Amino acid sequence: MKAQDEMRLLPWSGPENKPCYLSTDDSGGYISRLADNIEAIQLGAAAELLEEVSGTFDDQDTDLNSLRCLVRDLTSSLRDVLRVAASRGHLLTVNDPHRL
């Protein structure tokens, strides 16, 4: 088994919201591909949400409940994007420690 610092941080949480890691050298394996696909979906959703936010803030008639929902969605999306960034940054370091 690999050390935790050599494992891939997955784009979902486990029980009690704890991070999940993948220990494999096979970047083309099922779980690796699933994680790649989920990361792509999360990043795409973040981009769509950013477009929605831009439009909402330009609309003077946006009500407080809509803004609260938007902030909740933004918080969740930011959490996902940060997890993807941490995972990808870590993978760069593990694969080529001189790169960063």
C-alpha positions as CSV (number, residue, x, y, z in Angstrom):
1,M,0.0,0.0,0.0
2,K,1.2,3.5,-0.8
3,A,1.8,6.3,1.7
4,Q,-1.1,8.7,2.0
5,D,1.0,11.5,0.4
6,E,1.4,9.3,-2.8
7,M,-2.3,8.6,-3.1
8,R,-4.9,10.5,-5.2
9,L,-7.4,12.6,-3.4
10,L,-10.8,11.7,-4.9
11,P,-13.4,14.3,-5.7
12,W,-15.9,13.0,-3.2
13,S,-16.0,12.6,0.6
14,G,-16.4,9.5,2.6
15,P,-18.3,9.0,5.9
16,E,-18.3,11.9,8.2
17,N,-17.2,14.1,5.3
18,K,-13.6,12.7,5.5
19,P,-11.4,12.7,2.3
20,C,-11.2,9.6,0.2
21,Y,-8.0,8.5,-1.4
22,L,-7.1,6.1,-4.2
23,S,-4.0,3.9,-4.0
24,T,-3.1,2.7,-7.5
25,D,-0.5,3.1,-10.2
26,D,-3.2,2.6,-12.9
27,S,-4.3,6.1,-14.0
28,G,-6.6,4.3,-16.6
29,G,-8.4,2.2,-14.0
30,Y,-12.1,2.3,-13.4
31,I,-12.0,4.5,-10.2
32,S,-9.4,6.8,-11.8
33,R,-11.5,7.3,-14.8
34,L,-14.6,7.8,-12.6
35,A,-12.8,10.4,-10.6
36,D,-11.6,12.2,-13.8
37,N,-15.2,12.3,-15.0
38,I,-16.6,13.6,-11.8
39,E,-13.9,16.3,-11.6
40,A,-14.8,17.4,-15.1
41,I,-18.5,17.6,-14.1
42,Q,-17.7,19.6,-11.0
43,L,-15.5,22.0,-12.9
44,G,-18.2,22.4,-15.6
45,A,-20.9,23.0,-13.0
46,A,-18.6,25.7,-11.4
47,A,-18.3,27.4,-14.7
48,E,-22.1,27.4,-15.2
49,L,-22.6,28.7,-11.7
50,L,-20.2,31.5,-12.3
51,E,-22.2,32.5,-15.4
52,E,-25.4,32.4,-13.3
53,V,-23.8,34.5,-10.6
54,S,-22.8,37.2,-13.1
55,G,-26.4,37.5,-14.3
56,T,-27.9,37.5,-10.8
57,F,-25.7,40.3,-9.5
58,D,-26.6,42.4,-12.5
59,D,-30.4,42.0,-11.8
60,Q,-31.5,44.6,-9.2
61,D,-34.7,42.6,-8.6
62,T,-33.0,39.5,-7.2
63,D,-34.6,38.6,-3.9
64,L,-32.7,37.6,-0.7
65,N,-33.7,34.0,-0.8
66,S,-32.4,33.6,-4.3
67,L,-29.1,35.2,-3.2
68,R,-28.9,32.8,-0.2
69,C,-29.4,29.8,-2.5
70,L,-26.8,31.1,-4.8
71,V,-24.3,31.6,-2.0
72,R,-24.9,28.0,-0.8
73,D,-24.4,26.7,-4.3
74,L,-21.2,28.8,-4.7
75,T,-19.9,27.5,-1.4
76,S,-20.4,23.9,-2.4
77,S,-18.9,24.4,-5.8
78,L,-15.9,26.2,-4.4
79,R,-15.3,23.3,-2.1
80,D,-15.4,20.9,-5.0
81,V,-13.1,23.1,-7.1
82,L,-10.6,23.4,-4.3
83,R,-10.6,19.6,-3.8
84,V,-9.9,19.1,-7.6
85,A,-7.1,21.7,-7.4
86,A,-5.5,20.1,-4.4
87,S,-5.7,16.7,-6.0
88,R,-4.2,17.8,-9.3
89,G,-1.5,19.9,-7.7
90,H,-0.6,16.9,-5.5
91,L,-0.4,14.6,-8.5
92,L,1.9,17.0,-10.3
93,T,4.2,17.1,-7.3
94,V,4.2,13.3,-6.8
95,N,4.8,12.6,-10.5
96,D,7.5,15.3,-10.9
97,P,8.6,16.8,-7.6
98,H,10.9,19.3,-9.4
99,R,8.1,20.7,-11.5
100,L,6.6,23.0,-8.7
